[in-house]
Amino acid sequence: MPGSRYLYDLTTGKILEQPEEIVAFIHSTPETPRRVSMAQPDLQTVRLKVEKHIKNTYLKQVQAPVGVKPELQCRMELN
């Protein structure tokens, strides 16, 4: 899982995992304004959904011991 990337699409509820999918979804320039517009509880809900997805896919696939949890190292909000 080191270096794994996930993108949660708010419009579809789908979690993208492949770099090609994520790159196609994201497009910005240095001039693109940066701001947070989602409420904190909504951001937390999305984070929990992604963590559950990781637990049900990657951690089960590698048969991680009980109690191992994913660690969020970075997040980015896309508007």
N, CA, C and O atoms as a Tinker XYZ file with bonds, in Angstrom:
   316  protein
     1  N      0.799000   -1.192000    0.000000    73     2
     2  CA     0.000000    0.000000    0.000000    64     1     3
     3  C      0.846000    1.261000    0.000000    63     2     4     5
     4  O      0.316000    2.320000   -0.336000    81     3
     5  N      2.116000    1.220000    0.351000    73     3     6
     6  CA     2.909000    2.451000    0.288000    64     5     7
     7  C      2.807000    3.088000   -1.089000    63     6     8     9
     8  O      3.003000    2.428000   -2.110000    81     7
     9  N      2.499000    4.369000   -1.101000    73     7    10
    10  CA     2.387000    5.068000   -2.366000    64     9    11
    11  C      1.065000    4.867000   -3.077000    63    10    12    13
    12  O      0.901000    5.332000   -4.205000    81    11
    13  N      0.115000    4.185000   -2.448000    73    11    14
    14  CA    -1.184000    3.978000   -3.083000    64    13    15
    15  C     -1.934000    5.294000   -3.135000    63    14    16    17
    16  O     -1.821000    6.133000   -2.241000    81    15
    17  N     -2.698000    5.455000   -4.194000    73    15    18
    18  CA    -3.473000    6.672000   -4.375000    64    17    19
    19  C     -4.927000    6.301000   -4.626000    63    18    20    21
    20  O     -5.231000    5.326000   -5.314000    81    19
    21  N     -5.804000    7.092000   -4.060000    73    19    22
    22  CA    -7.231000    6.880000   -4.233000    64    21    23
    23  C     -7.884000    8.225000   -4.473000    63    22    24    25
    24  O     -7.489000    9.234000   -3.890000    81    23
    25  N     -8.889000    8.231000   -5.339000    73    23    26
    26  CA    -9.641000    9.454000   -5.585000    64    25    27
    27  C    -11.117000    9.102000   -5.450000    63    26    28    29
    28  O    -11.616000    8.210000   -6.135000    81    27
    29  N    -11.804000    9.803000   -4.569000    73    27    30
    30  CA   -13.233000    9.595000   -4.358000    64    29    31
    31  C    -13.996000   10.608000   -5.197000    63    30    32    33
    32  O    -13.865000   11.814000   -4.989000    81    31
    33  N    -14.792000   10.124000   -6.142000    73    31    34
    34  CA   -15.594000   10.985000   -7.007000    64    33    35
    35  C    -16.923000   11.251000   -6.304000    63    34    36    37
    36  O    -17.745000   10.346000   -6.161000    81    35
    37  N    -17.130000   12.486000   -5.867000    73    35    38
    38  CA   -18.350000   12.832000   -5.136000    64    37    39
    39  C    -19.608000   12.681000   -5.975000    63    38    40    41
    40  O    -20.677000   12.396000   -5.434000    81    39
    41  N    -19.502000   12.866000   -7.284000    73    39    42
    42  CA   -20.703000   12.800000   -8.123000    64    41    43
    43  C    -21.181000   11.373000   -8.316000    63    42    44    45
    44  O    -22.384000   11.144000   -8.439000    81    43
    45  N    -20.271000   10.405000   -8.347000    73    43    46
    46  CA   -20.665000    9.010000   -8.587000    64    45    47
    47  C    -20.506000    8.123000   -7.362000    63    46    48    49
    48  O    -21.106000    7.051000   -7.290000    81    47
    49  N    -19.698000    8.565000   -6.392000    73    47    50
    50  CA   -19.410000    7.730000   -5.233000    64    49    51
    51  C    -18.376000    6.659000   -5.522000    63    50    52    53
    52  O    -18.119000    5.796000   -4.683000    81    51
    53  N    -17.787000    6.710000   -6.697000    73    51    54
    54  CA   -16.798000    5.711000   -7.109000    64    53    55
    55  C    -15.418000    6.111000   -6.589000    63    54    56    57
    56  O    -15.081000    7.293000   -6.533000    81    55
    57  N    -14.628000    5.105000   -6.211000    73    55    58
    58  CA   -13.261000    5.335000   -5.761000    64    57    59
    59  C    -12.322000    4.878000   -6.874000    63    58    60    61
    60  O    -12.293000    3.703000   -7.240000    81    59
    61  N    -11.564000    5.822000   -7.398000    73    59    62
    62  CA   -10.611000    5.522000   -8.460000    64    61    63
    63  C     -9.282000    5.135000   -7.833000    63    62    64    65
    64  O     -8.850000    5.743000   -6.853000    81    63
    65  N     -8.623000    4.104000   -8.408000    73    63    66
    66  CA    -7.356000    3.635000   -7.868000    64    65    67
    67  C     -6.224000    3.709000   -8.885000    63    66    68    69
    68  O     -5.066000    3.886000   -8.509000    81    67
    69  N     -6.540000    3.576000  -10.146000    73    67    70
    70  CA    -5.507000    3.533000  -11.175000    64    69    71
    71  C     -5.006000    4.938000  -11.489000    63    70    72    73
    72  O     -5.808000    5.855000  -11.671000    81    71
    73  N     -3.683000    5.116000  -11.555000    73    71    74
    74  CA    -3.142000    6.449000  -11.861000    64    73    75
    75  C     -3.707000    7.050000  -13.146000    63    74    76    77
    76  O     -3.929000    8.259000  -13.219000    81    75
    77  N     -3.940000    6.212000  -14.160000    73    75    78
    78  CA    -4.484000    6.716000  -15.428000    64    77    79
    79  C     -5.878000    7.307000  -15.240000    63    78    80    81
    80  O     -6.210000    8.326000  -15.846000    81    79
    81  N     -6.688000    6.673000  -14.407000    73    79    82
    82  CA    -8.036000    7.180000  -14.129000    64    81    83
    83  C     -7.964000    8.506000  -13.368000    63    82    84    85
    84  O     -8.700000    9.448000  -13.663000    81    83
    85  N     -7.073000    8.557000  -12.393000    73    83    86
    86  CA    -6.960000    9.749000  -11.555000    64    85    87
    87  C     -6.440000   10.926000  -12.365000    63    86    88    89
    88  O     -6.954000   12.038000  -12.240000    81    87
    89  N     -5.432000   10.699000  -13.189000    73    87    90
    90  CA    -4.869000   11.773000  -14.013000    64    89    91
    91  C     -5.924000   12.328000  -14.955000    63    90    92    93
    92  O     -6.001000   13.540000  -15.158000    81    91
    93  N     -6.742000   11.448000  -15.535000    73    91    94
    94  CA    -7.790000   11.903000  -16.448000    64    93    95
    95  C     -8.839000   12.739000  -15.710000    63    94    96    97
    96  O     -9.465000   13.616000  -16.304000    81    95
    97  N     -9.029000   12.470000  -14.428000    73    95    98
    98  CA   -10.034000   13.166000  -13.632000    64    97    99
    99  C     -9.554000   14.543000  -13.181000    63    98   100   101
   100  O    -10.349000   15.476000  -13.060000    81    99
   101  N     -8.255000   14.665000  -12.935000    73    99   102
   102  CA    -7.676000   15.890000  -12.372000    64   101   103
   103  C     -7.071000   16.738000  -13.476000    63   102   104   105
   104  O     -6.335000   16.233000  -14.324000    81   103
   105  N     -7.376000   18.001000  -13.464000    73   103   106
   106  CA    -6.738000   18.942000  -14.381000    64   105   107
   107  C     -6.725000   20.310000  -13.725000    63   106   108   109
   108  O     -7.770000   20.857000  -13.375000    81   107
   109  N     -5.537000   20.850000  -13.565000    73   107   110
   110  CA    -5.428000   22.196000  -13.012000    64   109   111
   111  C     -4.142000   22.836000  -13.514000    63   110   112   113
   112  O     -3.290000   22.177000  -14.110000    81   111
   113  N     -4.024000   24.114000  -13.264000    73   111   114
   114  CA    -2.823000   24.867000  -13.624000    64   113   115
   115  C     -2.342000   25.587000  -12.372000    63   114   116   117
   116  O     -3.061000   25.631000  -11.374000    81   115
   117  N     -1.149000   26.146000  -12.409000    73   115   118
   118  CA    -0.694000   26.902000  -11.231000    64   117   119
   119  C     -1.624000   28.064000  -10.878000    63   118   120   121
   120  O     -1.650000   28.504000   -9.729000    81   119
   121  N     -2.377000   28.559000  -11.844000    73   119   122
   122  CA    -3.288000   29.679000  -11.584000    64   121   123
   123  C     -4.632000   29.231000  -11.005000    63   122   124   125
   124  O     -5.434000   30.073000  -10.599000    81   123
   125  N     -4.888000   27.938000  -10.959000    73   123   126
   126  CA    -6.148000   27.441000  -10.421000    64   125   127
   127  C     -6.248000   27.812000   -8.945000    63   126   128   129
   128  O     -5.352000   27.487000   -8.166000    81   127
   129  N     -7.339000   28.497000   -8.545000    73   127   130
   130  CA    -7.474000   28.892000   -7.142000    64   129   131
   131  C     -7.554000   27.669000   -6.225000    63   130   132   133
   132  O     -8.174000   26.664000   -6.573000    81   131
   133  N     -6.936000   27.763000   -5.075000    73   131   134
   134  CA    -6.967000   26.685000   -4.088000    64   133   135
   135  C     -7.861000   27.131000   -2.942000    63   134   136   137
   136  O     -7.668000   28.203000   -2.369000    81   135
   137  N     -8.840000   26.297000   -2.614000    73   135   138
   138  CA    -9.735000   26.625000   -1.510000    64   137   139
   139  C    -10.460000   25.356000   -1.055000    63   138   140   141
   140  O    -10.603000   24.403000   -1.821000    81   139
   141  N    -10.900000   25.356000    0.162000    73   139   142
   142  CA   -11.684000   24.260000    0.707000    64   141   143
   143  C    -13.126000   24.738000    0.754000    63   142   144   145
   144  O    -13.430000   25.754000    1.379000    81   143
   145  N    -14.008000   24.007000    0.096000    73   143   146
   146  CA   -15.403000   24.438000    0.091000    64   145   147
   147  C    -16.338000   23.409000    0.721000    63   146   148   149
   148  O    -17.518000   23.690000    0.932000    81   147
   149  N    -15.818000   22.222000    1.021000    73   147   150
   150  CA   -16.656000   21.206000    1.660000    64   149   151
   151  C    -16.630000   21.390000    3.171000    63   150   152   153
   152  O    -15.627000   21.811000    3.746000    81   151
   153  N    -17.740000   21.068000    3.791000    73   151   154
   154  CA   -17.813000   21.118000    5.250000    64   153   155
   155  C    -16.947000   20.007000    5.842000    63   154   156   157
   156  O    -16.817000   18.935000    5.250000    81   155
   157  N    -16.366000   20.260000    6.992000    73   155   158
   158  CA   -15.484000   19.293000    7.653000    64   157   159
   159  C    -16.148000   17.926000    7.851000    63   158   160   161
   160  O    -15.495000   16.908000    7.623000    81   159
   161  N    -17.422000   17.861000    8.267000    73   159   162
   162  CA   -18.058000   16.540000    8.417000    64   161   163
   163  C    -18.135000   15.773000    7.090000    63   162   164   165
   164  O    -18.007000   14.549000    7.077000    81   163
   165  N    -18.345000   16.485000    5.975000    73   163   166
   166  CA   -18.385000   15.823000    4.679000    64   165   167
   167  C    -17.014000   15.273000    4.298000    63   166   168   169
   168  O    -16.911000   14.170000    3.760000    81   167
   169  N    -15.966000   16.037000    4.577000    73   167   170
   170  CA   -14.612000   15.563000    4.311000    64   169   171
   171  C    -14.299000   14.324000    5.143000    63   170   172   173
   172  O    -13.653000   13.394000    4.661000    81   171
   173  N    -14.754000   14.315000    6.379000    73   171   174
   174  CA   -14.527000   13.166000    7.248000    64   173   175
   175  C    -15.272000   11.936000    6.724000    63   174   176   177
   176  O    -14.740000   10.826000    6.770000    81   175
   177  N    -16.483000   12.121000    6.235000    73   175   178
   178  CA   -17.259000   11.016000    5.682000    64   177   179
   179  C    -16.546000   10.400000    4.483000    63   178   180   181
   180  O    -16.469000    9.177000    4.361000    81   179
   181  N    -16.028000   11.242000    3.603000    73   179   182
   182  CA   -15.300000   10.749000    2.434000    64   181   183
   183  C    -14.052000    9.986000    2.874000    63   182   184   185
   184  O    -13.760000    8.915000    2.344000    81   183
   185  N    -13.316000   10.535000    3.843000    73   183   186
   186  CA   -12.109000    9.863000    4.337000    64   185   187
   187  C    -12.448000    8.481000    4.883000    63   186   188   189
   188  O    -11.732000    7.518000    4.609000    81   187
   189  N    -13.521000    8.373000    5.647000    73   187   190
   190  CA   -13.928000    7.091000    6.204000    64   189   191
   191  C    -14.318000    6.103000    5.108000    63   190   192   193
   192  O    -14.024000    4.913000    5.220000    81   191
   193  N    -14.975000    6.577000    4.054000    73   191   194
   194  CA   -15.341000    5.702000    2.938000    64   193   195
   195  C    -14.102000    5.167000    2.227000    63   194   196   197
   196  O    -14.053000    3.994000    1.856000    81   195
   197  N    -13.103000    6.023000    2.038000    73   195   198
   198  CA   -11.868000    5.586000    1.383000    64   197   199
   199  C    -11.126000    4.593000    2.279000    63   198   200   201
   200  O    -10.623000    3.581000    1.791000    81   199
   201  N    -11.055000    4.868000    3.568000    73   199   202
   202  CA   -10.390000    3.941000    4.485000    64   201   203
   203  C    -11.090000    2.581000    4.500000    63   202   204   205
   204  O    -10.424000    1.547000    4.543000    81   203
   205  N    -12.419000    2.573000    4.466000    73   203   206
   206  CA   -13.168000    1.319000    4.422000    64   205   207
   207  C    -12.881000    0.573000    3.118000    63   206   208   209
   208  O    -12.737000   -0.649000    3.114000    81   207
   209  N    -12.801000    1.311000    2.021000    73   207   210
   210  CA   -12.476000    0.711000    0.724000    64   209   211
   211  C    -11.095000    0.044000    0.773000    63   210   212   213
   212  O    -10.925000   -1.077000    0.294000    81   211
   213  N    -10.120000    0.736000    1.352000    73   211   214
   214  CA    -8.768000    0.174000    1.462000    64   213   215
   215  C     -8.797000   -1.092000    2.311000    63   214   216   217
   216  O     -8.169000   -2.093000    1.968000    81   215
   217  N     -9.528000   -1.040000    3.416000    73   215   218
   218  CA    -9.625000   -2.212000    4.303000    64   217   219
   219  C    -10.249000   -3.399000    3.567000    63   218   220   221
   220  O     -9.789000   -4.532000    3.704000    81   219
   221  N    -11.299000   -3.132000    2.788000    73   219   222
   222  CA   -12.014000   -4.213000    2.118000    64   221   223
   223  C    -11.344000   -4.689000    0.830000    63   222   224   225
   224  O    -11.730000   -5.723000    0.284000    81   223
   225  N    -10.359000   -3.962000    0.341000    73   223   226
   226  CA    -9.675000   -4.382000   -0.884000    64   225   227
   227  C     -8.230000   -4.750000   -0.567000    63   226   228   229
   228  O     -7.897000   -5.932000   -0.477000    81   227
   229  N     -7.392000   -3.775000   -0.402000    73   227   230
   230  CA    -5.961000   -4.013000   -0.249000    64   229   231
   231  C     -5.615000   -4.806000    1.008000    63   230   232   233
   232  O     -4.895000   -5.802000    0.931000    81   231
   233  N     -6.113000   -4.380000    2.150000    73   231   234
   234  CA    -5.734000   -5.054000    3.390000    64   233   235
   235  C     -6.208000   -6.502000    3.421000    63   234   236   237
   236  O     -5.514000   -7.358000    3.970000    81   235
   237  N     -7.364000   -6.797000    2.851000    73   235   238
   238  CA    -7.829000   -8.184000    2.769000    64   237   239
   239  C     -6.982000   -8.970000    1.775000    63   238   240   241
   240  O     -6.670000  -10.138000    2.004000    81   239
   241  N     -6.612000   -8.327000    0.674000    73   239   242
   242  CA    -5.809000   -8.986000   -0.352000    64   241   243
   243  C     -4.451000   -9.434000    0.203000    63   242   244   245
   244  O     -3.991000  -10.536000   -0.097000    81   243
   245  N     -3.814000   -8.587000    1.008000    73   243   246
   246  CA    -2.505000   -8.930000    1.573000    64   245   247
   247  C     -2.637000   -9.647000    2.915000    63   246   248   249
   248  O     -1.634000   -9.944000    3.563000    81   247
   249  N     -3.856000   -9.922000    3.327000    73   247   250
   250  CA    -4.143000  -10.599000    4.586000    64   249   251
   251  C     -3.447000   -9.910000    5.761000    63   250   252   253
   252  O     -2.736000  -10.538000    6.545000    81   251
   253  N     -3.672000   -8.627000    5.854000    73   251   254
   254  CA    -3.086000   -7.828000    6.943000    64   253   255
   255  C     -3.655000   -8.297000    8.278000    63   254   256   257
   256  O     -4.819000   -8.690000    8.354000    81   255
   257  N     -2.846000   -8.258000    9.320000    73   255   258
   258  CA    -3.340000   -8.675000   10.641000    64   257   259
   259  C     -4.498000   -7.787000   11.111000    63   258   260   261
   260  O     -4.604000   -6.623000   10.724000    81   259
   261  N     -5.353000   -8.358000   11.945000    73   259   262
   262  CA    -6.469000   -7.614000   12.516000    64   261   263
   263  C     -5.915000   -6.412000   13.275000    63   262   264   265
   264  O     -4.933000   -6.533000   14.009000    81   263
   265  N     -6.540000   -5.267000   13.098000    73   263   266
   266  CA    -6.125000   -4.061000   13.792000    64   265   267
   267  C     -5.260000   -3.137000   12.950000    63   266   268   269
   268  O     -5.065000   -1.977000   13.312000    81   267
   269  N     -4.735000   -3.634000   11.825000    73   267   270
   270  CA    -3.952000   -2.779000   10.930000    64   269   271
   271  C     -4.917000   -1.847000   10.224000    63   270   272   273
   272  O     -5.931000   -2.284000    9.680000    81   271
   273  N     -4.599000   -0.559000   10.234000    73   271   274
   274  CA    -5.483000    0.422000    9.613000    64   273   275
   275  C     -4.714000    1.238000    8.589000    63   274   276   277
   276  O     -3.509000    1.441000    8.737000    81   275
   277  N     -5.406000    1.714000    7.540000    73   275   278
   278  CA    -4.740000    2.586000    6.570000    64   277   279
   279  C     -4.387000    3.913000    7.213000    63   278   280   281
   280  O     -5.069000    4.376000    8.127000    81   279
   281  N     -3.314000    4.520000    6.725000    73   279   282
   282  CA    -2.876000    5.805000    7.253000    64   281   283
   283  C     -2.956000    6.855000    6.155000    63   282   284   285
   284  O     -2.262000    6.758000    5.143000    81   283
   285  N     -3.798000    7.850000    6.357000    73   283   286
   286  CA    -3.925000    8.945000    5.403000    64   285   287
   287  C     -2.726000    9.872000    5.554000    63   286   288   289
   288  O     -2.510000   10.450000    6.619000    81   287
   289  N     -1.953000   10.009000    4.488000    73   287   290
   290  CA    -0.774000   10.862000    4.536000    64   289   291
   291  C     -0.989000   12.194000    3.840000    63   290   292   293
   292  O     -0.275000   13.160000    4.108000    81   291
   293  N     -1.961000   12.249000    2.957000    73   291   294
   294  CA    -2.210000   13.480000    2.213000    64   293   295
   295  C     -3.623000   13.417000    1.674000    63   294   296   297
   296  O     -4.129000   12.342000    1.353000    81   295
   297  N     -4.255000   14.572000    1.578000    73   295   298
   298  CA    -5.571000   14.634000    0.935000    64   297   299
   299  C     -5.642000   15.914000    0.118000    63   298   300   301
   300  O     -4.940000   16.887000    0.393000    81   299
   301  N     -6.497000   15.892000   -0.883000    73   299   302
   302  CA    -6.681000   17.057000   -1.724000    64   301   303
   303  C     -8.145000   17.118000   -2.108000    63   302   304   305
   304  O     -8.733000   16.119000   -2.522000    81   303
   305  N     -8.724000   18.285000   -1.971000    73   303   306
   306  CA   -10.117000   18.499000   -2.362000    64   305   307
   307  C    -10.127000   19.081000   -3.775000    63   306   308   309
   308  O     -9.415000   20.044000   -4.059000    81   307
   309  N    -10.928000   18.501000   -4.647000    73   307   310
   310  CA   -11.067000   18.993000   -6.019000    64   309   311
   311  C    -12.422000   19.645000   -6.175000    63   310   312   313
   312  O    -13.436000   19.086000   -5.758000    81   311
   313  N    -12.449000   20.816000   -6.769000    73   311   314
   314  CA   -13.714000   21.526000   -6.993000    64   313   315
   315  C    -13.981000   21.618000   -8.477000    63   314   316
   316  O    -14.997000   22.178000   -8.888000    81   315
